[in-house]
């Protein structure tokens, strides 16, 4: 079973879709890590959807724009991405990562492998 396209997120009437590549729901727990002037950081996140060059994550704390984070699990490093937006969503934040190293293709292909009988 192939990954499903992500449903559209609510938008105001004045915004338009600027995305060049479709999104796919992946729903996977991941770990983010990065280093900044305050030291090393490690947090849990939920990957919600992926496109060819991007990843949408749900996290419980704000991450500054421009920060480069590593995304993985305890066993696998998927790759790195740069924070492009950080939007409050209830008690969580939605983080948009730009992923030029194609890590999202790896994550989607792993979902396809899991779905095969």
Backbone torsions as a table, in degrees:
resi	resn	phi	psi	omega
1	UNK	NA	125.6	-177.9
2	UNK	-75.8	154.2	176.7
3	UNK	-58.5	145.3	-178.6
4	UNK	-88.4	143.8	174.5
5	UNK	-61.4	143.7	179.4
6	UNK	-74.1	143.8	176.4
7	UNK	-71.8	155.0	-180.0
8	UNK	-68.1	140.5	175.8
9	UNK	-85.4	152.2	179.1
10	UNK	-59.0	138.1	179.3
11	UNK	-136.0	155.6	174.2
12	UNK	-72.5	161.4	-178.5
13	UNK	-65.1	-20.7	-175.9
14	UNK	-88.0	-12.6	-178.5
15	UNK	-89.0	153.5	176.7
16	UNK	-126.4	154.4	178.9
17	UNK	-72.0	121.6	179.7
18	UNK	-108.7	0.5	-176.2
19	UNK	-68.7	132.8	179.2
20	UNK	-87.7	-23.9	-175.3
21	UNK	-125.4	142.9	-178.5
22	UNK	-67.3	155.6	177.6
23	UNK	-100.0	151.1	177.3
24	UNK	-128.9	133.3	177.6
25	UNK	-66.8	131.7	176.4
26	UNK	-123.6	-28.6	175.3
27	UNK	41.4	75.2	-177.4
28	UNK	-138.7	137.8	174.0
29	UNK	-77.7	132.6	179.6
30	UNK	-137.1	172.6	175.5
31	UNK	-119.1	138.5	175.7
32	UNK	-111.0	141.9	174.5
33	UNK	-141.5	147.1	178.1
34	UNK	-161.7	166.1	178.7
35	UNK	-126.4	134.0	174.2
36	UNK	-138.4	-168.1	-176.4
37	UNK	-65.0	-14.6	178.4
38	UNK	-93.5	-3.0	178.7
39	UNK	117.5	-159.5	-179.3
40	UNK	-89.5	141.9	-179.6
41	UNK	-129.1	142.7	177.2
42	UNK	-142.5	123.9	177.9
43	UNK	-139.6	158.7	173.7
44	UNK	-86.9	149.5	178.7
45	UNK	-146.2	164.9	175.4
46	UNK	-117.9	115.5	175.2
47	UNK	-76.3	123.7	-176.1
48	UNK	-98.3	-47.1	178.0
49	UNK	-153.7	164.6	-176.0
50	UNK	-140.1	149.4	171.2
51	UNK	-127.3	-175.0	-176.0
52	UNK	-57.5	-39.7	-176.9
53	UNK	-124.8	22.0	-177.2
54	UNK	-153.3	163.6	-177.6
55	UNK	-144.8	134.9	174.8
56	UNK	-106.8	126.6	-177.3
57	UNK	-123.0	149.8	172.0
58	UNK	-110.8	125.8	-177.9
59	UNK	-133.2	166.4	-178.3
60	UNK	-100.4	7.6	176.0
61	UNK	-146.9	156.9	-179.6
62	UNK	-72.8	142.6	173.7
63	UNK	-124.7	132.2	-175.0
64	UNK	-64.2	145.9	175.7
65	UNK	-60.2	141.3	178.0
66	UNK	89.0	-12.1	179.2
67	UNK	-68.9	135.7	176.6
68	UNK	-96.2	121.4	-178.0
69	UNK	-114.6	148.6	171.0
70	UNK	-93.1	139.4	-177.8
71	UNK	-120.6	128.9	178.9
72	UNK	-171.7	-164.3	173.1
73	UNK	-123.1	-172.9	175.8
74	UNK	-63.7	-29.0	-174.2
75	UNK	-102.0	-25.4	-171.2
76	UNK	-130.8	133.9	170.7
77	UNK	-100.2	113.1	-178.9
78	UNK	-75.5	-39.1	-178.4
79	UNK	155.7	-161.0	-177.3
80	UNK	-128.6	154.2	178.4
81	UNK	-149.7	157.9	-179.0
82	UNK	-105.0	130.8	-180.0
83	UNK	-66.8	119.6	179.7
84	UNK	-103.3	-28.8	173.4
85	UNK	-152.1	153.8	177.3
86	UNK	-141.1	107.9	-171.7
87	UNK	-119.2	126.1	175.9
88	UNK	-60.4	140.6	178.1
89	UNK	-144.9	92.2	-173.7
90	UNK	64.7	-128.4	179.1
91	UNK	-89.3	1.5	-178.3
92	UNK	-113.3	-180.0	173.5
93	UNK	-128.3	142.8	171.5
94	UNK	-99.5	122.9	-178.2
95	UNK	-110.1	126.7	174.4
96	UNK	-101.7	123.2	178.8
97	UNK	-108.3	137.8	167.2
98	UNK	-90.3	127.0	-173.8
99	UNK	-123.7	79.5	-176.2
100	UNK	-68.2	-12.5	-178.1
101	UNK	-90.4	12.8	176.0
102	UNK	63.7	24.9	178.7
103	UNK	-60.2	-32.2	-177.7
104	UNK	-65.6	-32.6	176.6
105	UNK	-61.6	-38.6	177.6
106	UNK	-64.1	-44.5	-178.2
107	UNK	-65.3	-42.1	178.9
108	UNK	-66.3	-41.8	-179.8
109	UNK	-65.0	-33.6	177.0
110	UNK	-65.9	-36.8	176.3
111	UNK	-64.9	-38.5	178.3
112	UNK	-63.6	-40.4	178.8
113	UNK	-63.9	-41.9	179.6
114	UNK	-63.9	-33.1	-175.9
115	UNK	-77.9	-17.1	-179.3
116	UNK	-74.5	142.0	-179.4
117	UNK	-71.1	NA	NA
